[in-house]
Amino acid sequence: MQAVTEGDRRKEIRVLLGQIQAHPGRDWSDVRRRLATLTRLVAAPRQG
């Protein structure tokens, strides 16, 4: 299994935002929850 990097998360955020912009009339509730989670993960200070 490969580790998920911050870059992977940022890329997923860009892809999801692009999908929302391309199809604004859809119900994006689940995707918005995922975006909130990804944003928190990216914004969290790194522990190491």
MOZI-V108394 format. One record per backbone hydrogen bond with DSSP energy under -1.0 kcal/mol. CO is the residue of the C=O (numbers start at 0). NH is the residue of the N-H. Records with the same first field share a line. If there is no record, write none. Layout:
BEGIN
CO=NH  NH
END
This chain:
BEGIN
4=8
5=9
6=10
7=11
8=12
9=13
10=14
11=15
12=16
13=17
14=18
15=19
16=20
17=21
18=22
22=25
27=31
28=32
29=33
30=34
31=35
32=36
33=37
34=38
35=39
36=40
37=41
38=42
39=43
END
